[in-house]
Amino acid sequence: GRASQFAVLRRAAADVLDGAARLMLVPGPSGAGKSTLLQRFLTEFAASHNALVLHGRCFEQESVPFKAVDALMDHLSHTLKGMPDEQVAELLPDGIAALAQMFPVLQRVTAVASAASQGIALEGQELRRRAFTALRNLLRALARVRPVAMWVDDLQWGDLDSAELLASLLQETEAPSVLFVLSYRGEYVGTSACLRTLFSMLDQNTSVHQQEIAVEPLTSAEAMELTQQLLG
């Protein structure tokens, strides 16, 4: 029952492979199958194209800073640790020290720790500006090596810091050629501070093509087909 959503996602992935940036917005009610759909699609994308899929998820009761991207940065750190130090060093942008200051998990990567040790501690808006720019440039460099997808699930529970960071990745004239996937419960669009802030910032300034893929409950016919497949 998700053939049309898969088709849209595959077209967006093809655009990313051709060097474009794409933003896929995936709203739907709780339990409709958003996460299952995206897990299956992104697993296919990773296997078919050796793509790097960075995944983060928000939790309602969690209160860490940048909670929509915290797990994603853990995944990015793990990925960089698995690469040769020389290759990582070539990918690191100016400002990596600020990014490592904001997300200390990156300092587990030898090349990042070495670069960060030569930087100076920053504060406030200057730290955010340099860190956000560094992340955008790091993703751009990674995307030259292999396809990249970023998926944040349950974004309705995100925080304002995460909204501003995500918007900064998508607002620039030359956003990294990444498949950005944001899934959330559609009924929270009007009440989630994270969603309101992000969409407001994107309405004001973004050059990235975006498309919404609504995931609604299965129709009766789709449910019957699924039941028949499961029962054999």
Disulfide bonds with the S-S distance in Angstrom:
none
